[in-house]
C-alpha cells in the first residue's frame, strides 16, 4: 500500500514538474533570458541577431559502418546521424525535453532541397514541435577550443535550421529555431579498432545543444 502511495506521489510530482517546464517553455521570452550565450571559437559562433533560448544536455550515440578503402584496406565511416535524448534540470530532476534523430524535412524553408535521406531533427518531447538543421561549420575538440575541449571526441558544430514545424496542437517550442550549436562534446568519435567490411558499431557521446532564435527588434 505504501509503495503505491509513494509511486502515485512521484508521478504527480513529475507531472507537476512537466507542467511547470511546459509553462516555462511556452513563454520563450522568459526562457531566453535564462540562457547565457556560450563562448565559442569564431568558426562555430552564431551570427549576430540571434540569441539562445534553450539548452539541453544530450546522451546519445553515433553510428559507424566499416567500408573498404581505395588502398584495399578498411575504415570506419559514419553511417547515420547521431541519435540522442536531451534533458534539462528542473528542481534537481532530469526532465526529458527533446529527442534528436534523422527524419524527412516535412516543412522545408523556401529554396531548401529536401534530401531523400532526411535531415537531422530535434523534436520537443512536450509539444512535438520540430526543427530540421544542417551542419554549417565544425571544429575538432581541443584545449584551445572554448566550450569544446574534450580532445578525441566528436566535433562541435554550428547547425542552421532548414525547416521548422509546430506540434499538432500548436506547440512552438522549437518552431522559431534559427541555429543550433553542439558544444562540450564527450565521446562519439570514429572507432580506432580494426574492422571488417559490413561491421557496424555505435559509439556513445554526450553534448550540450544550444538552440537559438532571431532577436526581435
Secondary structure, DSSP 8 states (H G I E B T S, - for coil): -HHHHHHHHHHHHHHHHHHHHHHHHHSHHHHHHT-------GGG---TTEEEEEEEEEEEEEEEEEEE-TTS-EEEEE-S--EEEEEEEETTEEEEEEEEEEE--SSB-TT----TT-EEEEEETTT--EEEEEEEEEE---TTSTT---TTS--EEEEEEEEEE--TT---SSTTEEEEEEEEEEE-----S---TT-EEEEEEEEEEEEEEE---
